[in-house]
């Protein structure tokens, strides 16, 4: 069952708890799937965008910046889910 990700701390907690498969709910029922991990040592998120198999290494600030990714924007608008 999918659960909504509500904040950066919620995202980190879900990753710590073992969730790594996430998705952004898009229009018309489409999804943008992501595999995410987080390192407290480097304080970076490691993201694999499953739609095109690209990888990103993002700081918290970059994760919330739409010029890098839509993950933060989706989280702020209730469209990021863990499953």
BELTA-V916122 format. One line per field, one symbol per residue. ss: DSSP state (A for helix, B for strand, O for the rest). phi: phi as a letter, one per 20 degrees, with the letter a starting at -180 (. if undefined). psi: psi as a letter, one per 30 degrees, with the letter a starting at -180 (. if undefined). Layout:
ss->???
phi->???
psi->???
This chain:
ss->OOBBOOOAAAAAAAAAOOOOBBBBBOAAAOBBBBBBBBBOOOOBBBBBBOOOOBBBBBBAAAAOOOOOOOAAAAAAOOOBBBO
phi->.fcfedaffffffffgfoececbdfdfmmfcdecdcccdffelcedcdeffcmeccccfgfffedffdaeffffffdmddcdb
psi->kkkkkfleeeeeeeeeffkfkllkjllgglkjkkkklkjfefhkkjkjjfegglkkjkleeeefjffelgeeeeefgggkkk.
